[in-house]
Structure formats: structure tokens, C-alpha cells
Amino acid sequence: MKAVLVAVASGTVNQDDFTAELRKAIFPDKAAQAAAFLKSLGELKAFELIHKNEVDKLHSFQYRAVFGDTALKVIVALNDDNKIAGFVIMPE
């Protein structure tokens, strides 16, 4: 997931890592906005898993990511095919 987050920040994320439904929702506009926002914060300095859970066949992971001096919460949901079915970045 760290590599995916770095790719999101650099604008080079592989759309094939996401479910078709999520691709429709976030590409290209929201992905570009996320890249611009993360780039404005600086480099990724820390990334750690905080919590994981399984609900309705989705594997949910919560991470703490620090870009520059800004701590963010990153929540990712993976389906059984290991495709990203949910992806949220929010202030910690």
C-alpha cells in the first residue's frame, strides 16, 4: 500500500490496481486532485499500519501517513481479488 500511496502522490498510480467501479469514480479528476494535494505537502516521511479488519469480504486497512509535517489517515479496502475497492485520505 505504501507503493500505491507514493504512486498516487506522484500521479503515476496504476488504474488496474482499482476495481472498475472505483476507477470510474476517481479517475482522472479525483486522482489528479489527490496527487496535487499530496505533492503540496512534501515527501512521504512515514507510513504505518494502524488497524486492519474484514467486513463483507472486504479487507480494510487503516494507515497513518506523514507527508512533510502533515499526518494523514489513509483507509484502503481490498476485495477478494486484491483490487482496491475503497480509498480515502483524510486529516488525522
C-alpha positions as CSV (number, residue, x, y, z in Angstrom):
1,M,0.0,0.0,0.0
2,K,2.9,2.3,0.6
3,A,3.9,2.0,-3.1
4,V,0.3,2.7,-4.2
5,L,0.2,5.9,-2.0
6,V,3.6,7.1,-3.4
7,A,2.2,6.4,-6.9
8,V,-1.0,8.4,-6.1
9,A,1.2,11.3,-4.8
10,S,3.3,11.2,-8.0
11,G,0.4,10.9,-10.3
12,T,1.6,7.6,-11.7
13,V,-0.8,5.2,-9.9
14,N,-1.8,2.1,-12.0
15,Q,-5.6,2.2,-12.6
16,D,-5.6,-1.6,-12.9
17,D,-5.0,-1.8,-9.1
18,F,-8.5,-0.5,-8.6
19,T,-11.9,-2.1,-9.1
20,A,-13.8,-0.9,-12.2
21,E,-16.4,0.9,-10.0
22,L,-13.7,2.8,-8.1
23,R,-11.8,3.7,-11.3
24,K,-15.0,5.3,-12.7
25,A,-15.4,7.3,-9.5
26,I,-11.8,8.7,-9.1
27,F,-10.1,8.8,-12.5
28,P,-8.9,11.1,-13.8
29,D,-10.2,14.1,-11.8
30,K,-10.1,13.0,-8.2
31,A,-6.8,11.1,-8.7
32,A,-5.3,14.3,-10.1
33,Q,-6.6,16.3,-7.2
34,A,-5.2,13.8,-4.7
35,A,-1.8,13.9,-6.4
36,A,-1.7,17.7,-6.4
37,F,-2.7,17.8,-2.7
38,L,-0.1,15.2,-1.6
39,K,2.7,16.8,-3.6
40,S,1.9,20.2,-1.9
41,L,2.6,18.6,1.5
42,G,6.1,17.3,0.6
43,E,7.7,13.9,0.6
44,L,6.3,10.8,2.4
45,K,8.3,10.6,5.6
46,A,6.4,7.8,7.5
47,F,3.8,5.1,6.7
48,E,2.5,2.6,9.2
49,L,-0.4,0.2,9.5
50,I,-2.7,1.2,12.4
51,H,-5.6,-1.2,12.1
52,K,-7.0,-3.9,9.9
53,N,-10.4,-5.5,9.7
54,E,-12.6,-7.7,7.4
55,V,-16.2,-6.7,6.7
56,D,-18.4,-8.3,4.0
57,K,-15.5,-9.8,2.1
58,L,-13.6,-6.5,2.1
59,H,-10.3,-6.3,3.8
60,S,-10.0,-2.9,5.4
61,F,-6.7,-1.3,6.3
62,Q,-6.1,2.0,8.1
63,Y,-2.7,3.6,7.9
64,R,-1.0,6.7,9.3
65,A,1.0,8.6,6.6
66,V,3.1,11.6,7.2
67,F,3.8,13.9,4.2
68,G,6.2,16.7,5.1
69,D,4.9,17.8,8.5
70,T,1.3,16.7,7.9
71,A,-0.2,13.5,9.3
72,L,-3.0,11.8,7.3
73,K,-5.2,8.8,7.8
74,V,-5.4,6.5,4.8
75,I,-8.1,3.9,4.6
76,V,-8.0,1.2,1.9
77,A,-10.4,-1.6,1.3
78,L,-9.4,-4.6,-0.8
79,N,-11.7,-7.1,-2.4
80,D,-11.0,-10.8,-2.7
81,D,-9.1,-10.2,-5.9
82,N,-6.8,-7.7,-4.1
83,K,-8.2,-4.8,-6.1
84,I,-8.7,-1.6,-4.3
85,A,-12.4,-1.1,-3.7
86,G,-12.2,1.8,-1.4
87,F,-9.6,4.5,-0.9
88,V,-9.9,7.5,1.4
89,I,-7.3,10.1,2.5
90,M,-8.2,12.4,5.4
91,P,-6.7,14.6,8.1
92,E,-5.6,12.6,11.1
